[in-house]
Amino acid sequence: MGYKVNDKVNVKKNLKVGQMYGKDRFVKYMKDTKVITIKAIEYGEYVANENGFSYTDEMIDGVVV
C-alpha cells in the first residue's frame, strides 16, 4: 500500500480484462481509465473517484507527475 487518499495515479497500460491482479479482477469497465484519483482505501485496495472501481497495487504504475 504505497499510495494515499487524493493521490492521482497512472493505471498500468498492459492490464488484461478478466485477469486477476493481486486479489481483484480487472474488468472491461476499467479498461478505458488511464488515471485515477484515490478517494478511499478499503480492504487493502484503492477506490477510484472517477469510476468507483477498486484497484490494487499491481494495477497501478506510479503517481502522476
N, C-alpha and C positions, 0 to 999 in steps of 0.2 A: 504494500500500500504506500506508494510513493507520491501520491497526489492528494490535494485537499479541496474542500468546497470552494467554488469560484475559480478554480484553475481552468484555463482554456487549453485543451489538449488535442493533438492530432490522433485520428483513428488510423491504424495501420492500413495500407493500401492493398495488401495481398491477402486479406481475410476471405475465406470461402464460406458461402451460405451453407448452413447446416452443420458446419464444423464446430466442435467444442473447443473453447479457448479457456483454460482453467476450468471453472465449474459452471460456465454459462455457454449457451449456444448462440452463434452469430446467425441472425435471421434475415430474410430478404428485405424487411422494412428498415434495416440498419445500413444496408449497403451503399446508399447514396449520401450518407452523412460522413463528412470528411473531418470536421472539427466539432468537438462538443465542449460545453461548459458544464462542469460538475456542480450539480445542485444539491446533492446529498451523497452520503456514503452509507450503504445499508448492506448488512451481511457480507462485508468484505468486497463489495462491488460498488462501482461508481454509477450513479444515476444521472443521466444526461438531461439537462434543461431543455434541449431542443426537441427531443422526441420521447422522453420518459423511459427509454430503454436502459438496461443495466449493462455496463461494460466492465471487463476485467483488466488487470494489468497486462495480460497477454494480448489484448486488443489495442492497446494504446502505444503510440510512438513518440511520446515526449510532449512537453509543454510548448505551445505556440510562442514563438519569439517575435 
